[in-house]
Amino acid sequence: MILVTGANGQLGTDVLEELAKRRIEHKGVDIEDFDITDRDAVSGCLRAYMPTCVIHCAAYTAVDAAEDNEEICMRVNRDGTENIAIVCRDIGAEMIYVSTDYVFSGEGDMPYEANAPKGPLQVYGKSKLAGEEAVQRHLDRYYIVRISWVFGKNGANFVKTMLRLAQEREEVKVVGDQIGSPTYTADLAVLLCDMAMSGKYGVYHATNEGYCSWAEFAAEIMQLSGSGCRVVPIATEEYPTKAVRPRNSRMSKAGLDAAGFARLPRWEDALKRYLVQVSKGRLII
């Protein structure tokens, strides 16, 4: 049986749907079921279900708010992850931990390998790296999967924001000097379920194929949705945020290739399918 934390989030929702498609026994849990920062609560829940694998999607993801709320961010992403890892170890379960490109500093213009030196620039990245370290400290049978620029049908994301702004404005300014890869949760869910059945443990990077800037991502959203809203690329310095974002979020997929996992489809294709999904098939593209 596979237990999925963060079941109500963008990724957790799609992971549960994928498990159901495959008729794999599963259970989704979220904050109303137990608090991951409470080790006794974690132990009680996991021992009640006795999963063979935990796909840990729950996280504190408010990147800018984390700068002012470091304690709670660390409790959730570091301590909560460690609690799950410890109980997984005790009951003999595997663990899939969903991490982030923010564990890297974003320097240079080459894709980061999975074992590249870390250097998070913000509280969120530091908390997720601490979660990675906790998983590796307590478990031998684990998967750490780093993703970036996530969008899915359930919850807020960049695509939905752009679609909303397109209804309100004739022009939007979007950062054009941060480069990375979008990740469609429906595609990622397929890979995570493949991993859970594989026994091919390790650290992986998993985003949709291809690189783009946020501005290029936005322009594709406008084009595919049929919007006439113009996208104007701007420098990072013109859009200051509380948390520093990495300029280079490119990540190498060599680990997926070596393990025999299929790479995710190109991000443009993923975006096209997503727009059809969120419009319930009414969008002509």
VOVO-919082 format. One record per residue (C-alpha): z, y, x; residue in one letter. Coordinates in steps of 0.001 Angstrom, whole numbers, plus 524288, in hexadecimal, padded with zeros to 5 digits. Each point is the difference from the previous one (the first is absolute). Example, Ala and Ser with C-alpha at 12.3 -4.5 7.8 and 13.67 -1.06 7.14 Angstrom:
<pt zz="81E78" yy="7EE6C" xx="8300C" type="a"/>
<pt zz="7FD6C" yy="80D70" xx="8055A" type="s"/>
% end
This chain:
<pt zz="80000" yy="80000" xx="80000" type="m"/>
<pt zz="7FC92" yy="80D9F" xx="804CA" type="i"/>
<pt zz="808FB" yy="80B88" xx="7FD64" type="l"/>
<pt zz="7F9F6" yy="80DA1" xx="7FFF4" type="v"/>
<pt zz="80892" yy="80C00" xx="801D1" type="t"/>
<pt zz="7FB63" yy="80D3D" xx="7FB42" type="g"/>
<pt zz="7F971" yy="7F905" xx="7F4B9" type="a"/>
<pt zz="7FDB3" yy="80C83" xx="7F845" type="n"/>
<pt zz="7F946" yy="8073D" xx="80B1F" type="g"/>
<pt zz="7F18E" yy="80176" xx="8033B" type="q"/>
<pt zz="7FF88" yy="7F44E" xx="80912" type="l"/>
<pt zz="80A29" yy="7F77D" xx="7F96B" type="g"/>
<pt zz="7F8B7" yy="800AB" xx="7F315" type="t"/>
<pt zz="7F365" yy="7FB1F" xx="80611" type="d"/>
<pt zz="806C0" yy="7F573" xx="807FB" type="v"/>
<pt zz="80626" yy="7FA82" xx="7F3A3" type="l"/>
<pt zz="7F2CA" yy="80017" xx="7F92B" type="e"/>
<pt zz="7F9AA" yy="7F8E5" xx="80B66" type="e"/>
<pt zz="80ABC" yy="7F5B4" xx="8004D" type="l"/>
<pt zz="7FE49" yy="7FE05" xx="7F161" type="a"/>
<pt zz="7F146" yy="7FE41" xx="801B6" type="k"/>
<pt zz="80298" yy="7F55B" xx="809EF" type="r"/>
<pt zz="80A48" yy="7F9C7" xx="7F743" type="r"/>
<pt zz="80A07" yy="800DF" xx="80ACD" type="i"/>
<pt zz="80DF7" yy="80005" xx="7FB41" type="e"/>
<pt zz="80588" yy="80D97" xx="80212" type="h"/>
<pt zz="80A2A" yy="809E4" xx="7FBF5" type="k"/>
<pt zz="7FF60" yy="80EC2" xx="800E9" type="g"/>
<pt zz="80C5B" yy="807FD" xx="801F3" type="v"/>
<pt zz="802B2" yy="80E8B" xx="80102" type="d"/>
<pt zz="80B60" yy="80971" xx="800C1" type="i"/>
<pt zz="804E0" yy="7FC7B" xx="7F263" type="e"/>
<pt zz="801B1" yy="7F1DB" xx="8047F" type="d"/>
<pt zz="80778" yy="802B1" xx="80C90" type="f"/>
<pt zz="8022E" yy="80A4F" xx="80A62" type="d"/>
<pt zz="7FA09" yy="7FBB8" xx="80CF1" type="i"/>
<pt zz="809EF" yy="80857" xx="8074E" type="t"/>
<pt zz="80AE9" yy="7F74E" xx="7FA9C" type="d"/>
<pt zz="80005" yy="7F37E" xx="80813" type="r"/>
<pt zz="80852" yy="7F89A" xx="7F637" type="d"/>
<pt zz="7F68F" yy="8039C" xx="7F526" type="a"/>
<pt zz="7F476" yy="7FBD6" xx="8086A" type="v"/>
<pt zz="8068F" yy="7F31F" xx="80312" type="s"/>
<pt zz="8033D" yy="7FD86" xx="7F1C7" type="g"/>
<pt zz="7F21E" yy="80282" xx="7FB74" type="c"/>
<pt zz="7F917" yy="7F852" xx="80A99" type="l"/>
<pt zz="80948" yy="7F489" xx="7FED7" type="r"/>
<pt zz="7FE00" yy="7FFE6" xx="7F152" type="a"/>
<pt zz="7F14B" yy="7FE88" xx="8017F" type="y"/>
<pt zz="7FF6F" yy="7F92D" xx="80D52" type="m"/>
<pt zz="7F244" yy="804BB" xx="80363" type="p"/>
<pt zz="7F815" yy="7F9C1" xx="80AC5" type="t"/>
<pt zz="7FA8D" yy="80D83" xx="80343" type="c"/>
<pt zz="803E4" yy="80E10" xx="7FD2F" type="v"/>
<pt zz="7F52D" yy="80A32" xx="7FFA8" type="i"/>
<pt zz="807B3" yy="80C64" xx="80273" type="h"/>
<pt zz="7F8B6" yy="80B62" xx="7F9C2" type="c"/>
<pt zz="80BD7" yy="80837" xx="7FC4C" type="a"/>
<pt zz="801AA" yy="80C2B" xx="80851" type="a"/>
<pt zz="803CA" yy="80E3D" xx="80078" type="y"/>
<pt zz="7F292" yy="80654" xx="80116" type="t"/>
<pt zz="8025A" yy="80E90" xx="7FD80" type="a"/>
<pt zz="7FBB7" yy="80402" xx="80DA1" type="v"/>
<pt zz="80330" yy="80E76" xx="7FF4A" type="d"/>
<pt zz="80C8E" yy="7FE3D" xx="7F82F" type="a"/>
<pt zz="804A1" yy="7F660" xx="80A49" type="a"/>
<pt zz="80153" yy="80B32" xx="809BB" type="e"/>
<pt zz="80B1A" yy="80559" xx="7F7AA" type="d"/>
<pt zz="8050A" yy="7F2BC" xx="7FBA1" type="n"/>
<pt zz="80055" yy="7F837" xx="80C9E" type="e"/>
<pt zz="80C1B" yy="7F849" xx="7FC55" type="e"/>
<pt zz="7FA94" yy="7FA75" xx="7F35B" type="i"/>
<pt zz="7F2A1" yy="7FD95" xx="8061B" type="c"/>
<pt zz="8064B" yy="7F833" xx="80AE8" type="m"/>
<pt zz="808BC" yy="7F8AA" xx="7F68B" type="r"/>
<pt zz="7F457" yy="7FB6D" xx="7F837" type="v"/>
<pt zz="7F5AE" yy="7FDB9" xx="80A6D" type="n"/>
<pt zz="8088F" yy="7FB91" xx="80B42" type="r"/>
<pt zz="80C85" yy="7FA71" xx="7FA23" type="d"/>
<pt zz="7F9C4" yy="7FAD2" xx="7F390" type="g"/>
<pt zz="7F591" yy="7F902" xx="807CC" type="t"/>
<pt zz="80A34" yy="7FA61" xx="8092D" type="e"/>
<pt zz="807E2" yy="7FB03" xx="7F463" type="n"/>
<pt zz="7F433" yy="7F8CB" xx="7FAD7" type="i"/>
<pt zz="7FC87" yy="7FAA6" xx="80D67" type="a"/>
<pt zz="80DC8" yy="7FAC8" xx="80212" type="i"/>
<pt zz="80050" yy="7F90A" xx="7F2EA" type="v"/>
<pt zz="7F230" yy="7FABE" xx="80220" type="c"/>
<pt zz="804CC" yy="7FA4F" xx="80CCF" type="r"/>
<pt zz="80BE9" yy="7FA03" xx="7F986" type="d"/>
<pt zz="7F854" yy="7F97A" xx="7F4FE" type="i"/>
<pt zz="7F458" yy="7FC22" xx="8087C" type="g"/>
<pt zz="7F626" yy="8091A" xx="7F9A0" type="a"/>
<pt zz="7F463" yy="806BD" xx="8064A" type="e"/>
<pt zz="7FE80" yy="80EB2" xx="7FECD" type="m"/>
<pt zz="7F478" yy="80931" xx="7FEFF" type="i"/>
<pt zz="803E4" yy="80DEE" xx="8035E" type="y"/>
<pt zz="7F69F" yy="80AE2" xx="7FC53" type="v"/>
<pt zz="8006B" yy="80A9C" xx="80A5C" type="s"/>
<pt zz="7F7F4" yy="80BFB" xx="80373" type="t"/>
<pt zz="7F70F" yy="806E3" xx="8099C" type="d"/>
<pt zz="80AE0" yy="80A1D" xx="8013C" type="y"/>
<pt zz="806E5" yy="7F765" xx="80A08" type="v"/>
<pt zz="7F602" yy="80570" xx="809AF" type="f"/>
<pt zz="7FF4A" yy="80DBD" xx="805A2" type="s"/>
<pt zz="7F1E8" yy="8022E" xx="7FBFC" type="g"/>
<pt zz="7FB68" yy="803FD" xx="80D7A" type="e"/>
<pt zz="7F228" yy="7FDE3" xx="804EC" type="g"/>
<pt zz="7F450" yy="7FB61" xx="7F83F" type="d"/>
<pt zz="7FFED" yy="7F14B" xx="8025D" type="m"/>
<pt zz="804F0" yy="7F5EC" xx="7F641" type="p"/>
<pt zz="80E06" yy="7FBDA" xx="80261" type="y"/>
<pt zz="801DE" yy="7F1A9" xx="8034E" type="e"/>
<pt zz="80B35" yy="7F904" xx="7F932" type="a"/>
<pt zz="8081E" yy="7FFA5" xx="80C7C" type="n"/>
<pt zz="7FD3F" yy="80E16" xx="8041F" type="a"/>
<pt zz="80BA9" yy="80888" xx="803C3" type="p"/>
<pt zz="806C8" yy="8061B" xx="7F455" type="k"/>
<pt zz="80383" yy="80E45" xx="7FE73" type="g"/>
<pt zz="80291" yy="8042A" xx="7F1F6" type="p"/>
<pt zz="7FFCE" yy="80EAB" xx="7FDE5" type="l"/>
<pt zz="80812" yy="800C3" xx="7F386" type="q"/>
<pt zz="80BDC" yy="7F9EE" xx="7F957" type="v"/>
<pt zz="7F7AE" yy="7F747" xx="7F766" type="y"/>
<pt zz="7F8D8" yy="7FA08" xx="80B9C" type="g"/>
<pt zz="80CBE" yy="7FE03" xx="80751" type="k"/>
<pt zz="80603" yy="7F92F" xx="7F43D" type="s"/>
<pt zz="7F475" yy="7F6CC" xx="7FE5B" type="k"/>
<pt zz="7FFF1" yy="7FCCB" xx="80E86" type="l"/>
<pt zz="80E86" yy="7FCF6" xx="7FF0F" type="a"/>
<pt zz="7FCAD" yy="7F6E3" xx="7F4C4" type="g"/>
<pt zz="7F5E2" yy="7F921" xx="8086D" type="e"/>
<pt zz="809FD" yy="7FE42" xx="80AD1" type="e"/>
<pt zz="809E8" yy="7FA63" xx="7F679" type="a"/>
<pt zz="7F633" yy="7F5F5" xx="7FB18" type="v"/>
<pt zz="7FC97" yy="7FBF1" xx="80DDB" type="q"/>
<pt zz="80E4E" yy="7FF77" xx="803D4" type="r"/>
<pt zz="8041C" yy="7F6A7" xx="7F547" type="h"/>
<pt zz="7F3F9" yy="7F7D4" xx="7FCF8" type="l"/>
<pt zz="7F637" yy="7F768" xx="806DC" type="d"/>
<pt zz="7F776" yy="7FDAC" xx="7F41C" type="r"/>
<pt zz="7FB65" yy="80D89" xx="7FC0E" type="y"/>
<pt zz="7F403" yy="8084E" xx="7FDBF" type="y"/>
<pt zz="80043" yy="80E8D" xx="802AB" type="i"/>
<pt zz="7F45B" yy="80691" xx="7F98D" type="v"/>
<pt zz="7FD30" yy="80E43" xx="8031D" type="r"/>
<pt zz="7F81D" yy="807A7" xx="7F61C" type="i"/>
<pt zz="7FC13" yy="80E35" xx="7FDC1" type="s"/>
<pt zz="7FB25" yy="8099D" xx="7F5A8" type="w"/>
<pt zz="80386" yy="7F720" xx="7F4AC" type="v"/>
<pt zz="7FA20" yy="80128" xx="7F271" type="f"/>
<pt zz="80195" yy="7F73F" xx="7F420" type="g"/>
<pt zz="7FFD4" yy="8009E" xx="7F143" type="k"/>
<pt zz="80EBB" yy="8010E" xx="7FE3F" type="n"/>
<pt zz="80665" yy="80C81" xx="804B4" type="g"/>
<pt zz="7FC2D" yy="80CA9" xx="806AB" type="a"/>
<pt zz="7F663" yy="80059" xx="80B4D" type="n"/>
<pt zz="7F5FB" yy="80895" xx="806C8" type="f"/>
<pt zz="7F4A5" yy="7FB7E" xx="7F78F" type="v"/>
<pt zz="806F0" yy="8036A" xx="7F35D" type="k"/>
<pt zz="803F7" yy="80D1D" xx="805A6" type="t"/>
<pt zz="7F1F0" yy="8033A" xx="80386" type="m"/>
<pt zz="7FB1F" yy="7FBE4" xx="7F293" type="l"/>
<pt zz="80A1B" yy="808DB" xx="7F9B0" type="r"/>
<pt zz="7FCB7" yy="80B8D" xx="808CD" type="l"/>
<pt zz="7F18F" yy="7FE01" xx="7FD23" type="a"/>
<pt zz="802FA" yy="802E2" xx="7F1C4" type="q"/>
<pt zz="8073E" yy="80C70" xx="8037C" type="e"/>
<pt zz="7F848" yy="80614" xx="80B34" type="r"/>
<pt zz="7F24E" yy="80249" xx="8050A" type="e"/>
<pt zz="8045E" yy="7FE3A" xx="80E14" type="e"/>
<pt zz="80AC2" yy="7F8C0" xx="80748" type="v"/>
<pt zz="8041D" yy="80156" xx="80E2A" type="k"/>
<pt zz="8031F" yy="7F314" xx="8069A" type="v"/>
<pt zz="80412" yy="7FCBD" xx="80DE8" type="v"/>
<pt zz="7F443" yy="7FBD5" xx="807FD" type="g"/>
<pt zz="805E2" yy="7FCC5" xx="80D43" type="d"/>
<pt zz="808B2" yy="7F47F" xx="7FC71" type="q"/>
<pt zz="7F846" yy="7F356" xx="800E5" type="i"/>
<pt zz="803A0" yy="7F2D3" xx="7FA47" type="g"/>
<pt zz="7FCA5" yy="7F5DB" xx="7F5CF" type="s"/>
<pt zz="80336" yy="7FF52" xx="7F183" type="p"/>
<pt zz="8065C" yy="7F394" xx="7FAD9" type="t"/>
<pt zz="7FD46" yy="7FB42" xx="7F22B" type="y"/>
<pt zz="80BB9" yy="7F843" xx="7FB3D" type="t"/>
<pt zz="7F7C1" yy="7F648" xx="7F84D" type="a"/>
<pt zz="7F8D8" yy="7FC29" xx="80C7E" type="d"/>
<pt zz="80C79" yy="7FFBC" xx="80806" type="l"/>
<pt zz="806A0" yy="7F748" xx="7F5EE" type="a"/>
<pt zz="7F5B6" yy="7F582" xx="8024D" type="v"/>
<pt zz="802B8" yy="8000F" xx="80E98" type="l"/>
<pt zz="80EC7" yy="7FFC1" xx="7FE53" type="l"/>
<pt zz="7FF05" yy="7F434" xx="7F70F" type="c"/>
<pt zz="7F6EE" yy="7F95B" xx="809C2" type="d"/>
<pt zz="809F5" yy="80291" xx="80AA8" type="m"/>
<pt zz="80B2E" yy="7FA89" xx="7F7F3" type="a"/>
<pt zz="7F8C1" yy="7F315" xx="7FF32" type="m"/>
<pt zz="7FB96" yy="7FF9F" xx="80E3A" type="s"/>
<pt zz="80B67" yy="7FE8E" xx="8095C" type="g"/>
<pt zz="7F8C3" yy="80905" xx="80961" type="k"/>
<pt zz="80B7B" yy="808BC" xx="80343" type="y"/>
<pt zz="7FEE2" yy="80CA5" xx="8078B" type="g"/>
<pt zz="7FD95" yy="80E9E" xx="7FF9A" type="v"/>
<pt zz="7F37C" yy="80473" xx="7F965" type="y"/>
<pt zz="7F8A3" yy="80C38" xx="7FC3B" type="h"/>
<pt zz="7F9DC" yy="7FF7F" xx="7F28A" type="a"/>
<pt zz="7F861" yy="80B4E" xx="7FA3C" type="t"/>
<pt zz="7F2AD" yy="800C6" xx="7F9D9" type="n"/>
<pt zz="7F521" yy="80047" xx="80A1A" type="e"/>
<pt zz="7FA85" yy="80C9F" xx="80560" type="g"/>
<pt zz="80613" yy="80CDD" xx="80425" type="y"/>
<pt zz="7FFBA" yy="80D6A" xx="7F9C4" type="c"/>
<pt zz="80759" yy="80CC2" xx="7FF8A" type="s"/>
<pt zz="807D0" yy="803FC" xx="7F416" type="w"/>
<pt zz="7F54F" yy="809DE" xx="7FD14" type="a"/>
<pt zz="7F57B" yy="7F58E" xx="800BB" type="e"/>
<pt zz="80831" yy="7F74C" xx="7F734" type="f"/>
<pt zz="80149" yy="80B30" xx="7F64A" type="a"/>
<pt zz="7F16A" yy="802E6" xx="80061" type="a"/>
<pt zz="7FCE6" yy="7F1D0" xx="7FCDC" type="e"/>
<pt zz="80996" yy="8006C" xx="7F4A5" type="i"/>
<pt zz="7F925" yy="80C08" xx="7FA85" type="m"/>
<pt zz="7F281" yy="7FA35" xx="801BF" type="q"/>
<pt zz="80303" yy="7F2C8" xx="7F9FF" type="l"/>
<pt zz="80748" yy="80609" xx="7F493" type="s"/>
<pt zz="7F4CF" yy="80933" xx="7FD21" type="g"/>
<pt zz="8081B" yy="80C28" xx="80273" type="s"/>
<pt zz="7F9E6" yy="80CB1" xx="8045D" type="g"/>
<pt zz="80C6F" yy="803EB" xx="80703" type="c"/>
<pt zz="7FD42" yy="803F3" xx="80E21" type="r"/>
<pt zz="8083A" yy="7FACD" xx="80B2B" type="v"/>
<pt zz="80294" yy="80975" xx="80B2A" type="v"/>
<pt zz="8053F" yy="7F998" xx="80C7E" type="p"/>
<pt zz="80B47" yy="80726" xx="8067C" type="i"/>
<pt zz="8084A" yy="7FE0A" xx="80C32" type="a"/>
<pt zz="80D4E" yy="7F997" xx="7FF56" type="t"/>
<pt zz="80610" yy="80CF5" xx="803E6" type="e"/>
<pt zz="7FAA0" yy="8062E" xx="7F39A" type="e"/>
<pt zz="80767" yy="7F65E" xx="7F77D" type="y"/>
<pt zz="80DD8" yy="7FF5B" xx="8056D" type="p"/>
<pt zz="808D1" yy="7F530" xx="7FB18" type="t"/>
<pt zz="80E51" yy="7FD35" xx="80270" type="k"/>
<pt zz="7FCE7" yy="7F2DD" xx="80652" type="a"/>
<pt zz="7F62F" yy="7FF68" xx="80B25" type="v"/>
<pt zz="7F42D" yy="7F775" xx="7FCF6" type="r"/>
<pt zz="7F8F1" yy="7F81C" xx="80A88" type="p"/>
<pt zz="7F28F" yy="80548" xx="80377" type="r"/>
<pt zz="7FB08" yy="7F27A" xx="8038F" type="n"/>
<pt zz="80342" yy="7F522" xx="7F66F" type="s"/>
<pt zz="7F536" yy="7F6D7" xx="80448" type="r"/>
<pt zz="80534" yy="7F21D" xx="8013F" type="m"/>
<pt zz="7F97D" yy="7F42E" xx="80626" type="s"/>
<pt zz="7FDA1" yy="7F3DE" xx="7F7AB" type="k"/>
<pt zz="7FEE8" yy="7F6EB" xx="80BB5" type="a"/>
<pt zz="80C14" yy="7F8B1" xx="7FB6E" type="g"/>
<pt zz="7F9CA" yy="7FCBD" xx="7F2EF" type="l"/>
<pt zz="7F3CD" yy="7FB25" xx="806DE" type="d"/>
<pt zz="80798" yy="7F787" xx="80980" type="a"/>
<pt zz="807CB" yy="7F9AB" xx="7F508" type="a"/>
<pt zz="7F3F1" yy="7FD89" xx="7F7BA" type="g"/>
<pt zz="80398" yy="8095A" xx="7F500" type="f"/>
<pt zz="7F4ED" yy="8071D" xx="7F92A" type="a"/>
<pt zz="7FFCD" yy="80EA1" xx="801F9" type="r"/>
<pt zz="80125" yy="8088C" xx="7F3F8" type="l"/>
<pt zz="7F357" yy="805C3" xx="7FA6B" type="p"/>
<pt zz="7FB62" yy="80D70" xx="8042A" type="r"/>
<pt zz="807DF" yy="80B35" xx="7FA90" type="w"/>
<pt zz="7F45C" yy="805FA" xx="7F8E0" type="e"/>
<pt zz="7FDFF" yy="7F351" xx="7F88B" type="d"/>
<pt zz="80E88" yy="7FF1F" xx="7FD09" type="a"/>
<pt zz="80029" yy="80DED" xx="7FAE8" type="l"/>
<pt zz="7F45F" yy="7FD5F" xx="7F733" type="k"/>
<pt zz="8069F" yy="7F421" xx="7FA00" type="r"/>
<pt zz="80CB7" yy="80760" xx="7FE8E" type="y"/>
<pt zz="7F9AA" yy="80B56" xx="7F8C2" type="l"/>
<pt zz="7F9E1" yy="7F67C" xx="7F678" type="v"/>
<pt zz="80D48" yy="7F998" xx="7FE21" type="q"/>
<pt zz="8079F" yy="80C74" xx="7FD70" type="v"/>
<pt zz="7F59D" yy="804E3" xx="7F695" type="s"/>
<pt zz="8004C" yy="7F2E8" xx="7F8CF" type="k"/>
<pt zz="7F1A3" yy="7FDF6" xx="802BF" type="g"/>
<pt zz="7FB73" yy="80CCC" xx="7F9E8" type="r"/>
<pt zz="7FC40" yy="80660" xx="80CD8" type="l"/>
<pt zz="7F18C" yy="7FF9A" xx="8035A" type="i"/>
<pt zz="7FDD3" yy="7FFC8" xx="80EB2" type="i"/>
% end
